[in-house]
Amino acid sequence: MEEAARRVVTQLRESGHIAYFAGGCVRDMVRGLTPKDYDIATDARPEAVQSLFPRTFAVGAHFGVIIVLENGFQFEVATFRSDDAYIDGRHPSAVHFSSPEEDAQRRDFTINGMFYDPVAEKVIDLVGGRADIEAKLVRAIGDPAQRFAEDRLRMLRAVRFATVLDYDIEKQTWHALLTNAASISQISAERIRDELVRIFLSPNRVRGWDLLDSSGLMRAILPELDAMKGVLQPEQFHPEGDVFVHTRLMLQLLPEKVSVQLVFAVLFHDVAKPVTARVDETGRIRFNEHDRIGAQMTEAIMRRLRFSGDEIQATVEMVRQHMVFKDAPKMRVAKLKRFMARPTFEEELELHRVDCESSHRNLDNYEFLVRKREEFASEPIIPPPLVRGDDLIALGLKPGPKFGEILEAVETKQLEGTLRTREEALEWVKREYLLGRKS
């Protein structure tokens, strides 16, 4: 990819234009990492860029941005610009094509404001980005309050960079973030969601949690999580503290690599505890139906943040089922196999593990299910059915609601090992349903 990016720069340079690598790829190069993608900044106007390359498409020609396709890769080629006032917390009212110096000043953070000349093999740092990388600081370029007023999402981006890079947020930048956190609500749900996902998929996600909390962004974006503070739990099951502390501990115990649905199921598994908390006649704190109500709240939150249907469905299922794990050792074999055969089970098991390890630390149910998973691993946990609807019709049974009951009963016997062959299953159906015993 880098070679293809260099070719794009070379072609622009050979046509008499200035052209540099820009933004995050330069940050990664300064940090000694291989960039995942390359952005290019140039003094060539959008129409000149399009005339130089055979395969392009405009994604923001008004803002000077053209996508160039080169050797199977896409590169964002942007004309150096300065911006007029921002009128909607995201877009400038007008842009003016300008110089590298002015372009650097309009960018968000110093660590993202550097250029790299791939011909001279030289970093062009007009904003002090290298020093801030050395100091591990996220610092807004220029006036932080103005940078955040231009695009409110930059507040969340500051938290994301501090999380992913394990940097501190520079003092004035942090103060401006605290002052303006409530205004994050002006940003579209999709853009907020994307930053939250990047924060919580990071192995350093607990740092992200803490920054979202202390900045006030969590209260603005996810008030349902902020509401968990001070919600006490029975000490014999939760010696670690309130629901907020418990959830944070669970994030800490997750493996480095997680899916969207697992990490958000951790965030939301107890989201209904603040609204279901009751003290019974014995003085014990209870959260009746917090799993069912939590599933409803999870769906509402994730729809509000415009998650995909698949992500919502999986996360909601995990929240809904998370209390069922305590009953697993008492389940009959067929019920247990059906429970374990669900597509979200493996991640629910991990949710259960961190739920236990962050509270009472009793892993008996987890270990029981791990043993059962190994025991059931030699064959499909839900094998192909021994009997189908066509078989029931061939036996003389009339299609109807009873079919489902019969097929489920056969599957239960099959899962429990009572019926092993198609012949045994057909004989059992004849005895049970054709000889008048269950007519």
C-alpha positions as CSV (number, residue, x, y, z in Angstrom):
1,M,0.0,0.0,0.0
2,E,2.8,2.4,0.9
3,E,4.4,1.9,-2.6
4,A,1.0,2.7,-4.3
5,A,0.7,5.9,-2.1
6,R,4.2,6.9,-3.0
7,R,3.3,6.6,-6.7
8,V,0.3,8.9,-6.2
9,V,2.6,11.5,-4.5
10,T,5.2,11.1,-7.3
11,Q,2.7,11.7,-10.0
12,L,1.4,14.8,-8.3
13,R,5.0,16.1,-7.8
14,E,6.0,15.4,-11.4
15,S,3.0,17.5,-12.5
16,G,4.4,20.4,-10.6
17,H,2.4,20.1,-7.4
18,I,3.3,19.9,-3.7
19,A,2.1,16.6,-2.2
20,Y,2.7,15.0,1.2
21,F,1.4,12.1,3.3
22,A,-0.8,13.6,6.0
23,G,-2.6,12.9,9.2
24,G,-2.8,9.6,11.0
25,C,-0.3,7.7,8.7
26,V,2.4,10.3,9.6
27,R,1.6,9.8,13.3
28,D,2.0,6.1,12.9
29,M,5.3,6.5,11.0
30,V,6.7,8.8,13.6
31,R,5.8,6.2,16.2
32,G,7.6,3.5,14.2
33,L,4.4,1.7,13.1
34,T,3.2,0.6,9.7
35,P,0.1,2.7,8.8
36,K,-3.1,1.0,7.9
37,D,-3.9,3.6,5.3
38,Y,-2.4,6.7,3.8
39,D,-4.0,10.1,3.2
40,I,-2.4,12.6,0.9
41,A,-2.5,16.4,1.0
42,T,-1.6,18.5,-2.0
43,D,-1.9,22.0,-3.5
44,A,-3.5,20.5,-6.6
45,R,-7.1,21.5,-6.9
46,P,-9.7,18.7,-7.0
47,E,-10.2,19.0,-10.8
48,A,-6.5,18.8,-11.3
49,V,-6.3,15.6,-9.2
50,Q,-9.1,14.1,-11.2
51,S,-7.4,14.9,-14.5
52,L,-4.1,13.3,-13.4
53,F,-5.5,9.9,-12.4
54,P,-7.7,7.6,-14.5
55,R,-9.7,6.2,-11.6
56,T,-11.1,8.7,-9.1
57,F,-14.4,9.7,-7.5
58,A,-15.3,12.8,-5.5
59,V,-16.5,12.3,-1.9
60,G,-16.2,15.9,-0.9
61,A,-15.0,17.9,-3.9
62,H,-16.5,21.1,-2.2
63,F,-14.0,20.4,0.6
64,G,-11.2,19.5,-1.8
65,V,-11.4,15.7,-1.2
66,I,-11.0,13.2,-4.1
67,I,-10.6,9.4,-3.8
68,V,-7.8,8.1,-6.1
69,L,-7.8,4.4,-6.9
70,E,-4.3,3.1,-7.5
71,N,-3.2,-0.5,-7.7
72,G,-6.3,-1.8,-5.9
73,F,-6.0,0.7,-3.0
74,Q,-8.0,3.8,-2.3
75,F,-6.3,7.0,-1.2
76,E,-8.0,10.2,0.0
77,V,-6.3,13.1,-1.7
78,A,-7.2,16.4,-0.2
79,T,-6.3,19.9,-1.3
80,F,-4.6,22.1,1.4
81,R,-7.3,24.3,2.8
82,S,-8.3,26.8,5.5
83,D,-11.8,26.9,6.8
84,D,-14.3,29.6,7.5
85,A,-16.6,29.5,10.6
86,Y,-18.2,26.2,11.5
87,I,-22.0,26.7,11.6
88,D,-23.2,23.2,12.6
89,G,-20.6,21.8,14.9
90,R,-19.2,19.8,12.0
91,H,-18.9,21.6,8.6
92,P,-17.2,24.9,7.8
93,S,-19.5,27.5,6.1
94,A,-16.8,27.8,3.4
95,V,-13.3,26.5,2.6
96,H,-10.4,28.2,0.9
97,F,-7.7,26.3,-0.8
98,S,-4.4,27.3,0.8
99,S,-0.9,26.2,1.9
100,P,0.5,23.4,4.0
101,E,1.0,25.9,6.9
102,E,-2.7,26.9,7.0
103,D,-3.9,23.4,6.4
104,A,-2.0,22.1,9.4
105,Q,-3.5,24.8,11.6
106,R,-7.1,23.7,10.8
107,R,-6.5,20.1,11.9
108,D,-7.7,18.6,15.2
109,F,-4.6,17.5,17.3
110,T,-0.9,18.0,17.0
111,I,-0.2,14.3,16.6
112,N,-2.5,14.3,13.5
113,G,-1.3,17.6,12.1
114,M,2.1,16.6,10.6
115,F,3.0,15.9,7.0
116,Y,5.6,13.5,5.5
117,D,7.5,14.1,2.3
118,P,8.1,10.6,0.9
119,V,10.5,12.0,-1.7
120,A,12.8,13.7,0.7
121,E,12.0,11.1,3.4
122,K,11.3,14.0,5.8
123,V,8.7,14.7,8.5
124,I,7.2,18.3,8.1
125,D,6.0,19.2,11.6
126,L,4.4,22.7,11.8
127,V,2.4,22.1,15.0
128,G,4.7,20.3,17.5
129,G,3.3,16.9,16.8
130,R,6.6,15.0,17.3
131,A,7.2,16.6,20.7
132,D,3.7,15.6,21.8
133,I,4.2,12.0,20.6
134,E,7.4,12.0,22.6
135,A,5.5,13.3,25.6
136,K,2.5,11.0,24.9
137,L,0.1,13.9,24.8
138,V,-3.2,14.5,22.9
139,R,-3.1,18.3,22.4
140,A,-5.5,20.4,20.3
141,I,-4.0,22.6,17.6
142,G,-4.5,26.2,18.6
143,D,-7.4,27.1,20.8
144,P,-9.0,23.8,22.1
145,A,-12.4,25.3,22.6
146,Q,-12.4,26.6,19.0
147,R,-11.3,23.2,17.7
148,F,-14.2,21.5,19.6
149,A,-16.7,24.1,18.5
150,E,-15.7,23.4,14.9
151,D,-16.5,19.7,15.3
152,R,-17.9,18.4,18.6
153,L,-16.8,14.9,17.7
154,R,-13.2,15.9,18.4
155,M,-14.0,15.6,22.1
156,L,-14.7,11.9,21.7
157,R,-11.7,11.6,19.3
158,A,-9.5,13.0,22.0
159,V,-10.7,10.3,24.4
160,R,-10.3,7.7,21.7
161,F,-6.7,8.7,20.9
162,A,-5.8,8.9,24.6
163,T,-7.3,5.4,25.0
164,V,-5.8,3.6,22.0
165,L,-2.4,5.3,22.3
166,D,-2.4,5.3,26.1
167,Y,-1.6,9.1,26.1
168,D,-2.7,11.8,28.4
169,I,-4.9,14.7,27.3
170,E,-3.1,18.0,27.6
171,K,-4.3,20.2,30.4
172,Q,-6.0,23.0,28.3
173,T,-7.4,20.5,25.9
174,W,-8.9,18.6,28.8
175,H,-10.3,21.7,30.4
176,A,-12.1,22.6,27.1
177,L,-13.4,19.1,26.9
178,L,-14.9,19.3,30.4
179,T,-16.4,22.6,29.6
180,N,-18.0,21.5,26.3
181,A,-18.8,17.8,27.0
182,A,-22.6,18.3,27.1
183,S,-22.6,19.6,23.5
184,I,-21.6,16.2,22.1
185,S,-25.3,15.7,21.7
186,Q,-25.1,17.9,18.6
187,I,-23.2,15.2,16.8
188,S,-25.0,12.4,14.8
189,A,-25.5,9.1,16.5
190,E,-23.6,7.2,13.9
191,R,-20.4,9.2,14.4
192,I,-20.7,8.9,18.2
193,R,-21.2,5.1,17.8
194,D,-18.1,4.7,15.7
195,E,-15.9,6.4,18.3
196,L,-17.4,4.5,21.2
197,V,-16.8,1.2,19.3
198,R,-13.2,2.1,18.7
199,I,-12.8,3.1,22.4
200,F,-14.3,-0.1,23.8
201,L,-12.7,-2.5,21.3
202,S,-9.3,-1.2,22.4
203,P,-7.4,-3.4,24.8
204,N,-7.0,-0.2,26.9
205,R,-10.8,0.1,27.1
206,V,-10.9,0.7,30.9
207,R,-8.9,3.9,30.3
208,G,-11.6,4.9,27.8
209,W,-14.3,4.2,30.3
210,D,-12.5,6.4,32.9
211,L,-12.0,9.2,30.5
212,L,-15.6,9.1,29.3
213,D,-16.7,9.2,32.9
214,S,-14.5,11.9,34.2
215,S,-15.0,14.2,31.2
216,G,-18.8,14.1,31.4
217,L,-19.1,12.5,27.9
218,M,-20.5,9.3,29.4
219,R,-23.3,11.3,31.2
220,A,-24.1,13.0,27.9
221,I,-24.0,10.0,25.6
222,L,-24.9,7.0,27.9
223,P,-26.8,8.4,30.9
224,E,-27.9,4.8,31.6
225,L,-24.4,3.9,32.5
226,D,-23.9,7.0,34.6
227,A,-27.1,6.0,36.5
228,M,-25.3,2.8,37.8
229,K,-23.2,4.9,40.2
230,G,-24.1,4.4,43.8
231,V,-26.6,1.5,43.0
232,L,-25.6,-0.9,45.9
233,Q,-25.7,-4.6,45.5
234,P,-25.9,-7.5,48.0
235,E,-22.4,-7.7,49.6
236,Q,-22.3,-11.5,49.7
237,F,-22.6,-11.6,45.9
238,H,-20.9,-8.3,45.1
239,P,-18.2,-7.4,47.5
240,E,-16.6,-5.3,44.9
241,G,-19.1,-2.4,45.2
242,D,-21.8,-0.8,43.2
243,V,-23.0,-1.6,39.7
244,F,-20.8,1.0,38.1
245,V,-17.7,-0.4,39.8
246,H,-18.7,-4.0,38.9
247,T,-19.1,-3.1,35.2
248,R,-15.8,-1.4,35.1
249,L,-14.1,-4.4,36.6
250,M,-15.7,-6.7,34.0
251,L,-14.2,-4.5,31.2
252,Q,-10.8,-5.0,32.9
253,L,-11.1,-8.8,32.9
254,L,-12.1,-9.2,29.2
255,P,-9.4,-10.5,26.8
256,E,-7.6,-8.0,24.6
257,K,-9.6,-8.9,21.5
258,V,-13.4,-8.7,21.8
259,S,-16.4,-8.4,19.5
260,V,-18.8,-5.4,19.5
261,Q,-21.6,-7.5,20.9
262,L,-19.5,-8.9,23.8
263,V,-18.1,-5.6,25.0
264,F,-21.5,-3.9,24.8
265,A,-23.2,-6.8,26.5
266,V,-20.7,-6.2,29.4
267,L,-21.6,-2.5,29.4
268,F,-25.3,-3.1,29.4
269,H,-25.9,-6.5,31.2
270,D,-26.8,-4.7,34.4
271,V,-28.1,-1.5,32.9
272,A,-31.6,-2.1,34.4
273,K,-30.4,-2.5,37.9
274,P,-30.9,1.2,38.7
275,V,-34.6,1.0,37.7
276,T,-35.3,-2.4,39.2
277,A,-33.5,-2.0,42.6
278,R,-35.7,-3.0,45.5
279,V,-35.2,-4.0,49.2
280,D,-37.4,-6.9,50.2
281,E,-39.0,-7.7,53.6
282,T,-35.8,-9.4,54.8
283,G,-33.7,-6.3,53.9
284,R,-32.0,-7.9,50.9
285,I,-31.4,-5.8,47.8
286,R,-33.1,-7.3,44.7
287,F,-33.1,-6.5,41.0
288,N,-36.1,-8.6,39.8
289,E,-36.3,-9.0,36.1
290,H,-33.3,-6.8,35.5
291,D,-32.2,-9.2,32.7
292,R,-35.5,-8.9,30.8
293,I,-35.8,-5.1,31.3
294,G,-32.1,-4.7,30.6
295,A,-32.6,-6.4,27.3
296,Q,-35.3,-3.9,26.4
297,M,-33.1,-1.0,27.5
298,T,-30.1,-2.4,25.5
299,E,-32.2,-2.5,22.4
300,A,-33.4,1.0,22.9
301,I,-29.9,2.4,23.5
302,M,-28.3,0.6,20.6
303,R,-31.1,1.7,18.2
304,R,-30.5,5.2,19.5
305,L,-26.8,4.9,18.5
306,R,-27.7,3.3,15.2
307,F,-25.9,0.0,15.7
308,S,-26.6,-2.7,13.0
309,G,-29.5,-5.1,13.4
310,D,-27.2,-8.0,13.8
311,E,-25.2,-6.3,16.6
312,I,-28.3,-5.3,18.4
313,Q,-29.9,-8.7,18.1
314,A,-26.8,-10.5,19.5
315,T,-26.2,-8.0,22.3
316,V,-29.8,-8.1,23.4
317,E,-29.8,-11.9,23.5
318,M,-26.7,-11.9,25.6
319,V,-28.1,-9.4,28.1
320,R,-31.4,-11.3,28.2
321,Q,-29.8,-14.7,28.9
322,H,-27.0,-13.7,31.3
323,M,-28.9,-14.8,34.5
324,V,-29.8,-18.2,33.0
325,F,-26.2,-19.5,33.5
326,K,-26.8,-20.0,37.2
327,D,-29.5,-22.6,36.3
328,A,-27.3,-24.6,33.8
329,P,-26.3,-27.5,36.2
330,K,-29.9,-28.2,36.9
331,M,-31.0,-28.3,33.3
332,R,-32.0,-31.6,31.6
333,V,-29.6,-32.6,28.9
334,A,-31.9,-31.6,26.0
335,K,-32.5,-28.1,27.4
336,L,-28.8,-27.7,28.2
337,K,-27.9,-28.6,24.6
338,R,-30.4,-26.2,23.1
339,F,-29.1,-23.5,25.4
340,M,-25.5,-24.1,24.4
341,A,-26.3,-24.4,20.7
342,R,-27.5,-20.8,20.4
343,P,-25.1,-18.7,18.2
344,T,-24.3,-16.2,21.1
345,F,-23.5,-18.9,23.7
346,E,-19.7,-18.8,23.4
347,E,-19.6,-15.1,24.0
348,E,-22.3,-15.3,26.7
349,L,-20.0,-17.8,28.5
350,E,-17.2,-15.2,28.4
351,L,-19.7,-12.6,29.7
352,H,-20.6,-15.0,32.5
353,R,-16.9,-15.7,33.4
354,V,-16.1,-12.0,33.8
355,D,-19.4,-11.4,35.6
356,C,-18.4,-14.0,38.2
357,E,-14.7,-13.0,38.4
358,S,-15.6,-9.4,39.1
359,S,-17.9,-10.2,41.9
360,H,-18.2,-13.4,44.0
361,R,-15.5,-15.3,42.1
362,N,-17.4,-18.6,42.1
363,L,-16.7,-20.2,38.7
364,D,-18.5,-23.5,39.3
365,N,-21.2,-22.9,36.7
366,Y,-18.6,-21.6,34.2
367,E,-16.4,-24.7,34.7
368,F,-19.4,-27.0,34.5
369,L,-20.3,-25.5,31.1
370,V,-16.7,-25.7,29.9
371,R,-16.7,-29.5,30.8
372,K,-20.0,-30.0,29.0
373,R,-18.7,-28.1,25.9
374,E,-15.8,-30.6,25.8
375,E,-18.2,-33.5,26.4
376,F,-20.5,-32.5,23.6
377,A,-17.7,-31.6,21.2
378,S,-17.4,-35.0,19.5
379,E,-20.6,-34.5,17.5
380,P,-22.9,-31.6,16.5
381,I,-24.6,-30.4,19.7
382,I,-27.9,-30.3,17.7
383,P,-27.6,-33.2,15.3
384,P,-29.7,-33.6,12.1
385,P,-33.3,-34.5,13.0
386,L,-34.2,-38.2,13.0
387,V,-37.8,-37.4,11.9
388,R,-39.2,-34.7,9.7
389,G,-42.6,-33.4,8.8
390,D,-42.7,-35.7,5.7
391,D,-42.2,-38.7,7.9
392,L,-45.2,-37.8,10.0
393,I,-47.4,-37.3,7.0
394,A,-46.2,-40.8,5.7
395,L,-47.3,-42.2,9.0
396,G,-50.8,-40.8,8.4
397,L,-50.7,-37.8,10.7
398,K,-52.3,-34.6,9.5
399,P,-50.2,-31.4,9.3
400,G,-51.0,-29.0,12.0
401,P,-49.8,-27.4,15.3
402,K,-49.3,-30.9,16.7
403,F,-46.4,-31.5,14.2
404,G,-44.2,-29.0,16.1
405,E,-44.9,-30.6,19.4
406,I,-44.1,-34.1,18.0
407,L,-40.9,-33.0,16.3
408,E,-39.7,-31.2,19.4
409,A,-40.5,-34.3,21.5
410,V,-38.5,-36.5,19.2
411,E,-35.6,-34.0,19.2
412,T,-35.6,-34.0,23.0
413,K,-35.4,-37.8,23.1
414,Q,-32.6,-37.6,20.5
415,L,-30.6,-35.0,22.5
416,E,-31.0,-37.1,25.7
417,G,-29.7,-40.2,23.9
418,T,-33.0,-42.1,24.2
419,L,-33.6,-42.3,20.5
420,R,-30.5,-42.9,18.3
421,T,-31.8,-44.0,14.8
422,R,-34.6,-42.9,12.5
423,E,-36.2,-46.3,12.9
424,E,-36.3,-46.0,16.7
425,A,-37.7,-42.5,16.4
426,L,-40.5,-43.6,13.9
427,E,-41.4,-46.5,16.2
428,W,-41.6,-44.2,19.2
429,V,-43.9,-41.8,17.3
430,K,-46.2,-44.7,16.3
431,R,-46.4,-45.8,19.9
432,E,-46.9,-42.4,21.4
433,Y,-49.1,-40.7,18.8
434,L,-50.8,-43.4,16.7
435,L,-51.9,-45.9,19.4
436,G,-54.3,-43.5,21.1
437,R,-52.0,-42.7,24.0
438,K,-51.7,-39.0,23.0
439,S,-54.5,-38.6,20.4
